[in-house]
Amino acid sequence: MKLALLLLVPSVALANPVEISLKNQTPPGVKPSLTVKAATSLRGVEVKLERDDGKSFAVSHGALRDGQSAVLPLGDGKEGRFSWKGHLVAQFPDGNRFSTDLTFETATIGALTVKYSREHLDLDAHRLEFQLSRPARGSASIKVFGDDGSELGEGTHEYKGEPAGAWLPIEWSQKPGNPMRLELTVSSDGLTTTVKLIPWSVRIPHEEVVFDTNQSVVKPSEAQKLDAGYGKITAAVEKARAADPSISVKLYIAGHTDTVGGSAENRKLSLERARAIATWYRDRGLPLPIFYAGFGEDALKVKTPDNTDEPANRRADYIVGVEDPVVARGVRAEWHKL
């Protein structure tokens, strides 16, 4: 945004003894400034100003030779947009003075940055929440692109000055498809920023590995199941990289148990089984970073009472994605890199 400096030159028939330029956009803590260049030798220069928040400021500089410049900082670096009015007085060596009125605007505004957490994205509900580094006085728009490169949806939202750090919602309408990339554009206080989010992930369908009771060793008889999963994983990665060659794809193995046994023991067992599957894929030569986690009985596929033998709950999720996935809302587990 261009902000003007207006000089109201008196009617005295004198050549303007100074050239004035204004630095009117600065980050917080950095003062706007006037640069005064002398067109003739001066004994000194003084500027007196009043800001539209009622504060007054005065700044001066000593003697300037013909062609010499001086930078005069203005105000206190307070963040915001302000209007200023006042005057500049230049004093000649013989004691005569030149005075000119000043009116201008300044903007001292910090960078506009966006923070995002995967837990605040619900792809099924077509809803994202994000945070801004400054109050939300503006709007946002979002576009959603699928893993085939097509545009799947878009949405907009207006904000009403919510404070910096508040979780700000935006929703979108979407046609069928698997979202790979979200492009979020946010405007506030005349600043605009665009961020690209890549929440893409795919759950790989597979046949479950069967472990012996309370064991985490992959039996040779189960290798065929894992080998079939290997082909599906690499196919999903190839499709994703065809849509966006820049993405960094990872494999996540999430282990689960049924409700037989104690919760802590089941967490430990599910972690060990997830690690065993992850290790098999690493040793098979899968060219991806591999992570694993154990969720125990905390994310049941089939809801059952405690101490219920349910084969459907003894499973593992194979997830190919860009960032740590949310396996089940409200359920946390630490991802370990193999």
Contacts in CASP RR format, 6 or more apart in sequence:
PFRMAT RR
TARGET T0000
AUTHOR 0000-0000-0000
METHOD contacts of the structure
MODEL  1
MKLALLLLVPSVALANPVEISLKNQTPPGVKPSLTVKAATSLRGVEVKLE
RDDGKSFAVSHGALRDGQSAVLPLGDGKEGRFSWKGHLVAQFPDGNRFST
DLTFETATIGALTVKYSREHLDLDAHRLEFQLSRPARGSASIKVFGDDGS
ELGEGTHEYKGEPAGAWLPIEWSQKPGNPMRLELTVSSDGLTTTVKLIPW
SVRIPHEEVVFDTNQSVVKPSEAQKLDAGYGKITAAVEKARAADPSISVK
LYIAGHTDTVGGSAENRKLSLERARAIATWYRDRGLPLPIFYAGFGEDAL
KVKTPDNTDEPANRRADYIVGVEDPVVARGVRAEWHKL
1 25 0 8 1.000
1 107 0 8 1.000
1 190 0 8 1.000
3 22 0 8 1.000
3 24 0 8 1.000
3 25 0 8 1.000
3 104 0 8 1.000
3 105 0 8 1.000
3 106 0 8 1.000
3 107 0 8 1.000
4 104 0 8 1.000
4 105 0 8 1.000
5 20 0 8 1.000
5 21 0 8 1.000
5 22 0 8 1.000
5 24 0 8 1.000
5 102 0 8 1.000
5 103 0 8 1.000
5 104 0 8 1.000
6 102 0 8 1.000
6 103 0 8 1.000
6 104 0 8 1.000
7 20 0 8 1.000
7 100 0 8 1.000
7 101 0 8 1.000
7 102 0 8 1.000
8 100 0 8 1.000
8 101 0 8 1.000
8 102 0 8 1.000
8 103 0 8 1.000
9 16 0 8 1.000
9 100 0 8 1.000
10 98 0 8 1.000
10 99 0 8 1.000
10 100 0 8 1.000
12 98 0 8 1.000
14 98 0 8 1.000
15 39 0 8 1.000
16 39 0 8 1.000
16 98 0 8 1.000
16 100 0 8 1.000
17 38 0 8 1.000
17 39 0 8 1.000
17 40 0 8 1.000
17 42 0 8 1.000
17 90 0 8 1.000
17 92 0 8 1.000
17 98 0 8 1.000
18 36 0 8 1.000
18 37 0 8 1.000
18 38 0 8 1.000
18 39 0 8 1.000
18 42 0 8 1.000
18 45 0 8 1.000
18 88 0 8 1.000
18 90 0 8 1.000
18 98 0 8 1.000
18 100 0 8 1.000
19 36 0 8 1.000
19 37 0 8 1.000
19 39 0 8 1.000
20 34 0 8 1.000
20 35 0 8 1.000
20 36 0 8 1.000
20 37 0 8 1.000
20 88 0 8 1.000
20 102 0 8 1.000
21 34 0 8 1.000
21 35 0 8 1.000
21 37 0 8 1.000
22 32 0 8 1.000
22 33 0 8 1.000
22 34 0 8 1.000
22 35 0 8 1.000
22 104 0 8 1.000
22 106 0 8 1.000
23 32 0 8 1.000
23 33 0 8 1.000
23 34 0 8 1.000
23 35 0 8 1.000
24 32 0 8 1.000
24 104 0 8 1.000
24 105 0 8 1.000
24 106 0 8 1.000
24 107 0 8 1.000
25 32 0 8 1.000
25 106 0 8 1.000
25 107 0 8 1.000
25 108 0 8 1.000
25 109 0 8 1.000
26 32 0 8 1.000
26 77 0 8 1.000
26 106 0 8 1.000
26 107 0 8 1.000
26 108 0 8 1.000
27 108 0 8 1.000
27 109 0 8 1.000
27 110 0 8 1.000
27 111 0 8 1.000
28 77 0 8 1.000
28 79 0 8 1.000
28 108 0 8 1.000
28 109 0 8 1.000
28 110 0 8 1.000
29 77 0 8 1.000
29 78 0 8 1.000
29 79 0 8 1.000
29 108 0 8 1.000
30 77 0 8 1.000
30 108 0 8 1.000
31 73 0 8 1.000
31 74 0 8 1.000
31 75 0 8 1.000
31 76 0 8 1.000
31 77 0 8 1.000
31 108 0 8 1.000
32 73 0 8 1.000
32 74 0 8 1.000
32 75 0 8 1.000
32 77 0 8 1.000
32 106 0 8 1.000
32 108 0 8 1.000
33 71 0 8 1.000
33 72 0 8 1.000
33 73 0 8 1.000
33 74 0 8 1.000
34 47 0 8 1.000
34 71 0 8 1.000
34 72 0 8 1.000
34 74 0 8 1.000
34 88 0 8 1.000
34 102 0 8 1.000
35 69 0 8 1.000
35 70 0 8 1.000
35 71 0 8 1.000
35 72 0 8 1.000
36 45 0 8 1.000
36 61 0 8 1.000
36 64 0 8 1.000
36 69 0 8 1.000
36 70 0 8 1.000
36 72 0 8 1.000
36 88 0 8 1.000
36 90 0 8 1.000
37 67 0 8 1.000
37 68 0 8 1.000
37 69 0 8 1.000
38 45 0 8 1.000
38 64 0 8 1.000
38 65 0 8 1.000
38 66 0 8 1.000
38 67 0 8 1.000
38 68 0 8 1.000
38 69 0 8 1.000
38 90 0 8 1.000
39 66 0 8 1.000
39 67 0 8 1.000
40 66 0 8 1.000
40 92 0 8 1.000
41 63 0 8 1.000
41 64 0 8 1.000
41 65 0 8 1.000
41 66 0 8 1.000
41 92 0 8 1.000
41 93 0 8 1.000
42 62 0 8 1.000
42 63 0 8 1.000
42 64 0 8 1.000
42 90 0 8 1.000
42 91 0 8 1.000
42 92 0 8 1.000
42 93 0 8 1.000
43 62 0 8 1.000
43 63 0 8 1.000
43 91 0 8 1.000
43 92 0 8 1.000
43 93 0 8 1.000
43 95 0 8 1.000
44 60 0 8 1.000
44 61 0 8 1.000
44 62 0 8 1.000
44 63 0 8 1.000
44 64 0 8 1.000
44 90 0 8 1.000
44 91 0 8 1.000
45 60 0 8 1.000
45 61 0 8 1.000
45 62 0 8 1.000
45 64 0 8 1.000
45 70 0 8 1.000
45 72 0 8 1.000
45 88 0 8 1.000
45 89 0 8 1.000
45 90 0 8 1.000
45 91 0 8 1.000
46 58 0 8 1.000
46 59 0 8 1.000
46 60 0 8 1.000
46 61 0 8 1.000
46 88 0 8 1.000
46 89 0 8 1.000
46 91 0 8 1.000
47 58 0 8 1.000
47 59 0 8 1.000
47 60 0 8 1.000
47 72 0 8 1.000
47 74 0 8 1.000
47 86 0 8 1.000
47 87 0 8 1.000
47 88 0 8 1.000
47 89 0 8 1.000
47 102 0 8 1.000
48 56 0 8 1.000
48 57 0 8 1.000
48 58 0 8 1.000
48 86 0 8 1.000
48 87 0 8 1.000
48 89 0 8 1.000
49 56 0 8 1.000
49 57 0 8 1.000
49 58 0 8 1.000
49 74 0 8 1.000
49 75 0 8 1.000
49 84 0 8 1.000
49 85 0 8 1.000
49 86 0 8 1.000
49 102 0 8 1.000
50 56 0 8 1.000
50 57 0 8 1.000
50 84 0 8 1.000
50 85 0 8 1.000
50 86 0 8 1.000
51 57 0 8 1.000
51 75 0 8 1.000
51 82 0 8 1.000
51 83 0 8 1.000
51 84 0 8 1.000
52 82 0 8 1.000
52 83 0 8 1.000
52 84 0 8 1.000
53 78 0 8 1.000
53 82 0 8 1.000
55 75 0 8 1.000
55 76 0 8 1.000
57 74 0 8 1.000
57 75 0 8 1.000
57 76 0 8 1.000
59 72 0 8 1.000
59 73 0 8 1.000
59 74 0 8 1.000
60 72 0 8 1.000
61 70 0 8 1.000
61 72 0 8 1.000
62 70 0 8 1.000
64 70 0 8 1.000
74 84 0 8 1.000
74 106 0 8 1.000
77 108 0 8 1.000
78 108 0 8 1.000
79 108 0 8 1.000
79 109 0 8 1.000
79 110 0 8 1.000
80 107 0 8 1.000
80 108 0 8 1.000
80 109 0 8 1.000
80 189 0 8 1.000
81 105 0 8 1.000
81 106 0 8 1.000
81 107 0 8 1.000
81 108 0 8 1.000
81 109 0 8 1.000
81 189 0 8 1.000
82 105 0 8 1.000
82 106 0 8 1.000
82 107 0 8 1.000
82 108 0 8 1.000
83 103 0 8 1.000
83 104 0 8 1.000
83 105 0 8 1.000
84 102 0 8 1.000
84 103 0 8 1.000
84 104 0 8 1.000
84 105 0 8 1.000
84 106 0 8 1.000
85 101 0 8 1.000
85 102 0 8 1.000
85 103 0 8 1.000
86 101 0 8 1.000
86 102 0 8 1.000
86 103 0 8 1.000
87 99 0 8 1.000
87 100 0 8 1.000
87 101 0 8 1.000
87 102 0 8 1.000
88 99 0 8 1.000
88 100 0 8 1.000
88 102 0 8 1.000
89 97 0 8 1.000
89 98 0 8 1.000
89 99 0 8 1.000
90 97 0 8 1.000
90 98 0 8 1.000
90 99 0 8 1.000
91 97 0 8 1.000
92 98 0 8 1.000
109 134 0 8 1.000
109 189 0 8 1.000
109 190 0 8 1.000
109 191 0 8 1.000
110 133 0 8 1.000
110 134 0 8 1.000
110 191 0 8 1.000
111 133 0 8 1.000
111 191 0 8 1.000
112 132 0 8 1.000
112 133 0 8 1.000
112 134 0 8 1.000
112 186 0 8 1.000
112 188 0 8 1.000
112 189 0 8 1.000
112 191 0 8 1.000
112 192 0 8 1.000
112 193 0 8 1.000
113 132 0 8 1.000
113 133 0 8 1.000
113 193 0 8 1.000
114 130 0 8 1.000
114 131 0 8 1.000
114 132 0 8 1.000
114 133 0 8 1.000
114 184 0 8 1.000
114 186 0 8 1.000
114 193 0 8 1.000
114 195 0 8 1.000
115 130 0 8 1.000
115 131 0 8 1.000
115 132 0 8 1.000
115 133 0 8 1.000
115 165 0 8 1.000
116 128 0 8 1.000
116 130 0 8 1.000
116 131 0 8 1.000
116 195 0 8 1.000
116 197 0 8 1.000
118 199 0 8 1.000
118 323 0 8 1.000
118 324 0 8 1.000
118 325 0 8 1.000
118 326 0 8 1.000
119 326 0 8 1.000
120 128 0 8 1.000
120 129 0 8 1.000
120 130 0 8 1.000
120 167 0 8 1.000
121 127 0 8 1.000
121 128 0 8 1.000
121 129 0 8 1.000
121 197 0 8 1.000
121 199 0 8 1.000
122 128 0 8 1.000
123 179 0 8 1.000
123 199 0 8 1.000
125 171 0 8 1.000
126 144 0 8 1.000
126 171 0 8 1.000
126 172 0 8 1.000
126 173 0 8 1.000
126 174 0 8 1.000
127 169 0 8 1.000
127 170 0 8 1.000
127 171 0 8 1.000
128 142 0 8 1.000
128 169 0 8 1.000
128 170 0 8 1.000
128 171 0 8 1.000
128 182 0 8 1.000
128 184 0 8 1.000
128 197 0 8 1.000
129 167 0 8 1.000
129 168 0 8 1.000
129 169 0 8 1.000
129 170 0 8 1.000
130 140 0 8 1.000
130 167 0 8 1.000
130 168 0 8 1.000
130 170 0 8 1.000
130 184 0 8 1.000
130 186 0 8 1.000
131 164 0 8 1.000
131 165 0 8 1.000
131 166 0 8 1.000
131 167 0 8 1.000
131 168 0 8 1.000
132 164 0 8 1.000
132 165 0 8 1.000
132 166 0 8 1.000
132 168 0 8 1.000
132 186 0 8 1.000
132 188 0 8 1.000
133 164 0 8 1.000
133 165 0 8 1.000
134 164 0 8 1.000
134 188 0 8 1.000
134 189 0 8 1.000
134 191 0 8 1.000
135 161 0 8 1.000
135 162 0 8 1.000
135 163 0 8 1.000
135 164 0 8 1.000
135 188 0 8 1.000
135 189 0 8 1.000
136 159 0 8 1.000
136 160 0 8 1.000
136 161 0 8 1.000
136 162 0 8 1.000
136 166 0 8 1.000
136 168 0 8 1.000
136 186 0 8 1.000
136 188 0 8 1.000
137 159 0 8 1.000
137 161 0 8 1.000
137 188 0 8 1.000
137 189 0 8 1.000
138 158 0 8 1.000
138 159 0 8 1.000
138 161 0 8 1.000
138 186 0 8 1.000
138 187 0 8 1.000
138 188 0 8 1.000
138 189 0 8 1.000
139 156 0 8 1.000
139 157 0 8 1.000
139 158 0 8 1.000
139 159 0 8 1.000
139 186 0 8 1.000
139 187 0 8 1.000
140 156 0 8 1.000
140 157 0 8 1.000
140 159 0 8 1.000
140 168 0 8 1.000
140 170 0 8 1.000
140 184 0 8 1.000
140 185 0 8 1.000
140 186 0 8 1.000
140 187 0 8 1.000
141 154 0 8 1.000
141 155 0 8 1.000
141 156 0 8 1.000
141 157 0 8 1.000
141 170 0 8 1.000
141 184 0 8 1.000
141 185 0 8 1.000
142 154 0 8 1.000
142 155 0 8 1.000
142 156 0 8 1.000
142 170 0 8 1.000
142 172 0 8 1.000
142 182 0 8 1.000
142 183 0 8 1.000
142 184 0 8 1.000
142 185 0 8 1.000
143 151 0 8 1.000
143 153 0 8 1.000
143 154 0 8 1.000
143 155 0 8 1.000
143 182 0 8 1.000
143 183 0 8 1.000
144 151 0 8 1.000
144 152 0 8 1.000
144 153 0 8 1.000
144 154 0 8 1.000
144 172 0 8 1.000
144 174 0 8 1.000
144 179 0 8 1.000
144 181 0 8 1.000
144 182 0 8 1.000
145 151 0 8 1.000
145 152 0 8 1.000
145 179 0 8 1.000
145 180 0 8 1.000
145 181 0 8 1.000
145 182 0 8 1.000
145 183 0 8 1.000
146 152 0 8 1.000
146 177 0 8 1.000
146 178 0 8 1.000
146 179 0 8 1.000
146 180 0 8 1.000
146 181 0 8 1.000
146 200 0 8 1.000
146 243 0 8 1.000
147 177 0 8 1.000
147 178 0 8 1.000
147 179 0 8 1.000
147 180 0 8 1.000
147 200 0 8 1.000
147 202 0 8 1.000
147 239 0 8 1.000
147 240 0 8 1.000
147 243 0 8 1.000
148 177 0 8 1.000
148 243 0 8 1.000
149 180 0 8 1.000
149 243 0 8 1.000
149 244 0 8 1.000
152 174 0 8 1.000
152 175 0 8 1.000
152 176 0 8 1.000
152 177 0 8 1.000
152 179 0 8 1.000
153 172 0 8 1.000
153 173 0 8 1.000
153 174 0 8 1.000
153 175 0 8 1.000
154 172 0 8 1.000
154 173 0 8 1.000
155 170 0 8 1.000
155 171 0 8 1.000
155 172 0 8 1.000
155 173 0 8 1.000
156 170 0 8 1.000
157 168 0 8 1.000
157 169 0 8 1.000
157 170 0 8 1.000
157 171 0 8 1.000
159 168 0 8 1.000
159 188 0 8 1.000
162 168 0 8 1.000
170 184 0 8 1.000
178 200 0 8 1.000
178 202 0 8 1.000
179 199 0 8 1.000
179 200 0 8 1.000
180 198 0 8 1.000
180 200 0 8 1.000
180 240 0 8 1.000
180 243 0 8 1.000
180 244 0 8 1.000
180 247 0 8 1.000
181 196 0 8 1.000
181 197 0 8 1.000
181 198 0 8 1.000
181 200 0 8 1.000
181 244 0 8 1.000
182 196 0 8 1.000
182 197 0 8 1.000
182 198 0 8 1.000
182 199 0 8 1.000
183 194 0 8 1.000
183 195 0 8 1.000
183 196 0 8 1.000
183 197 0 8 1.000
184 194 0 8 1.000
184 195 0 8 1.000
184 196 0 8 1.000
184 197 0 8 1.000
185 192 0 8 1.000
185 193 0 8 1.000
185 194 0 8 1.000
186 192 0 8 1.000
186 193 0 8 1.000
186 194 0 8 1.000
186 195 0 8 1.000
198 244 0 8 1.000
198 247 0 8 1.000
198 322 0 8 1.000
198 323 0 8 1.000
199 322 0 8 1.000
199 323 0 8 1.000
200 240 0 8 1.000
200 247 0 8 1.000
200 321 0 8 1.000
200 322 0 8 1.000
201 319 0 8 1.000
201 320 0 8 1.000
201 321 0 8 1.000
201 322 0 8 1.000
201 323 0 8 1.000
201 325 0 8 1.000
202 236 0 8 1.000
202 240 0 8 1.000
202 319 0 8 1.000
202 320 0 8 1.000
202 321 0 8 1.000
203 317 0 8 1.000
203 318 0 8 1.000
203 319 0 8 1.000
204 229 0 8 1.000
204 232 0 8 1.000
204 233 0 8 1.000
204 236 0 8 1.000
204 318 0 8 1.000
204 319 0 8 1.000
204 320 0 8 1.000
205 232 0 8 1.000
206 225 0 8 1.000
206 228 0 8 1.000
206 229 0 8 1.000
206 232 0 8 1.000
206 318 0 8 1.000
207 225 0 8 1.000
207 228 0 8 1.000
208 225 0 8 1.000
208 314 0 8 1.000
208 315 0 8 1.000
208 316 0 8 1.000
209 218 0 8 1.000
209 222 0 8 1.000
209 225 0 8 1.000
209 226 0 8 1.000
209 273 0 8 1.000
209 277 0 8 1.000
209 316 0 8 1.000
210 219 0 8 1.000
210 222 0 8 1.000
211 217 0 8 1.000
211 218 0 8 1.000
211 219 0 8 1.000
211 273 0 8 1.000
211 276 0 8 1.000
211 314 0 8 1.000
212 219 0 8 1.000
214 269 0 8 1.000
216 269 0 8 1.000
216 272 0 8 1.000
216 273 0 8 1.000
216 275 0 8 1.000
216 276 0 8 1.000
217 276 0 8 1.000
218 226 0 8 1.000
218 276 0 8 1.000
218 277 0 8 1.000
218 280 0 8 1.000
223 280 0 8 1.000
226 277 0 8 1.000
226 280 0 8 1.000
226 281 0 8 1.000
226 284 0 8 1.000
227 284 0 8 1.000
229 318 0 8 1.000
230 281 0 8 1.000
230 284 0 8 1.000
230 286 0 8 1.000
233 251 0 8 1.000
233 281 0 8 1.000
233 286 0 8 1.000
233 288 0 8 1.000
233 318 0 8 1.000
233 320 0 8 1.000
234 286 0 8 1.000
236 320 0 8 1.000
237 249 0 8 1.000
237 288 0 8 1.000
237 320 0 8 1.000
240 247 0 8 1.000
240 249 0 8 1.000
240 320 0 8 1.000
240 321 0 8 1.000
241 247 0 8 1.000
241 249 0 8 1.000
247 322 0 8 1.000
248 289 0 8 1.000
248 322 0 8 1.000
249 288 0 8 1.000
249 320 0 8 1.000
249 321 0 8 1.000
249 322 0 8 1.000
250 288 0 8 1.000
250 289 0 8 1.000
250 290 0 8 1.000
250 291 0 8 1.000
250 320 0 8 1.000
250 321 0 8 1.000
250 322 0 8 1.000
251 278 0 8 1.000
251 281 0 8 1.000
251 286 0 8 1.000
251 288 0 8 1.000
251 289 0 8 1.000
251 290 0 8 1.000
251 291 0 8 1.000
251 318 0 8 1.000
251 319 0 8 1.000
251 320 0 8 1.000
251 321 0 8 1.000
252 290 0 8 1.000
252 291 0 8 1.000
252 292 0 8 1.000
252 293 0 8 1.000
252 317 0 8 1.000
252 318 0 8 1.000
252 319 0 8 1.000
252 320 0 8 1.000
252 321 0 8 1.000
252 324 0 8 1.000
252 325 0 8 1.000
252 335 0 8 1.000
253 274 0 8 1.000
253 275 0 8 1.000
253 277 0 8 1.000
253 278 0 8 1.000
253 281 0 8 1.000
253 290 0 8 1.000
253 291 0 8 1.000
253 292 0 8 1.000
253 293 0 8 1.000
253 316 0 8 1.000
253 317 0 8 1.000
253 318 0 8 1.000
253 319 0 8 1.000
254 274 0 8 1.000
254 292 0 8 1.000
254 293 0 8 1.000
254 294 0 8 1.000
254 295 0 8 1.000
254 299 0 8 1.000
254 316 0 8 1.000
254 317 0 8 1.000
254 319 0 8 1.000
254 325 0 8 1.000
254 327 0 8 1.000
254 333 0 8 1.000
255 270 0 8 1.000
255 271 0 8 1.000
255 273 0 8 1.000
255 274 0 8 1.000
255 292 0 8 1.000
255 293 0 8 1.000
255 294 0 8 1.000
255 295 0 8 1.000
255 296 0 8 1.000
255 315 0 8 1.000
255 316 0 8 1.000
255 317 0 8 1.000
256 270 0 8 1.000
256 294 0 8 1.000
256 295 0 8 1.000
256 296 0 8 1.000
256 297 0 8 1.000
256 299 0 8 1.000
256 300 0 8 1.000
256 301 0 8 1.000
256 313 0 8 1.000
256 314 0 8 1.000
256 315 0 8 1.000
256 316 0 8 1.000
256 317 0 8 1.000
257 266 0 8 1.000
257 269 0 8 1.000
257 270 0 8 1.000
257 296 0 8 1.000
257 297 0 8 1.000
257 313 0 8 1.000
257 314 0 8 1.000
258 266 0 8 1.000
258 297 0 8 1.000
258 300 0 8 1.000
258 304 0 8 1.000
258 308 0 8 1.000
258 309 0 8 1.000
258 310 0 8 1.000
258 311 0 8 1.000
258 313 0 8 1.000
258 314 0 8 1.000
259 266 0 8 1.000
259 297 0 8 1.000
259 300 0 8 1.000
259 304 0 8 1.000
259 305 0 8 1.000
259 306 0 8 1.000
259 307 0 8 1.000
259 308 0 8 1.000
259 310 0 8 1.000
259 313 0 8 1.000
260 266 0 8 1.000
260 307 0 8 1.000
260 308 0 8 1.000
260 309 0 8 1.000
261 307 0 8 1.000
262 297 0 8 1.000
263 296 0 8 1.000
263 297 0 8 1.000
263 298 0 8 1.000
266 296 0 8 1.000
266 297 0 8 1.000
267 294 0 8 1.000
267 295 0 8 1.000
267 296 0 8 1.000
267 298 0 8 1.000
267 333 0 8 1.000
269 296 0 8 1.000
270 294 0 8 1.000
270 295 0 8 1.000
270 296 0 8 1.000
271 292 0 8 1.000
271 293 0 8 1.000
271 294 0 8 1.000
271 296 0 8 1.000
271 333 0 8 1.000
271 336 0 8 1.000
273 316 0 8 1.000
274 292 0 8 1.000
274 293 0 8 1.000
274 294 0 8 1.000
274 316 0 8 1.000
275 292 0 8 1.000
275 336 0 8 1.000
275 338 0 8 1.000
277 292 0 8 1.000
277 316 0 8 1.000
277 318 0 8 1.000
278 290 0 8 1.000
278 291 0 8 1.000
278 292 0 8 1.000
278 338 0 8 1.000
279 338 0 8 1.000
281 290 0 8 1.000
282 290 0 8 1.000
282 338 0 8 1.000
288 320 0 8 1.000
289 337 0 8 1.000
289 338 0 8 1.000
290 337 0 8 1.000
290 338 0 8 1.000
291 324 0 8 1.000
291 335 0 8 1.000
291 336 0 8 1.000
291 337 0 8 1.000
291 338 0 8 1.000
292 335 0 8 1.000
292 336 0 8 1.000
292 338 0 8 1.000
293 327 0 8 1.000
293 333 0 8 1.000
293 334 0 8 1.000
293 335 0 8 1.000
293 336 0 8 1.000
294 333 0 8 1.000
295 327 0 8 1.000
295 328 0 8 1.000
295 331 0 8 1.000
295 333 0 8 1.000
297 313 0 8 1.000
298 328 0 8 1.000
298 331 0 8 1.000
298 333 0 8 1.000
299 327 0 8 1.000
299 328 0 8 1.000
299 331 0 8 1.000
300 310 0 8 1.000
300 313 0 8 1.000
301 312 0 8 1.000
301 313 0 8 1.000
301 315 0 8 1.000
302 310 0 8 1.000
302 312 0 8 1.000
302 313 0 8 1.000
304 310 0 8 1.000
304 313 0 8 1.000
317 327 0 8 1.000
319 325 0 8 1.000
319 327 0 8 1.000
324 335 0 8 1.000
327 333 0 8 1.000
END
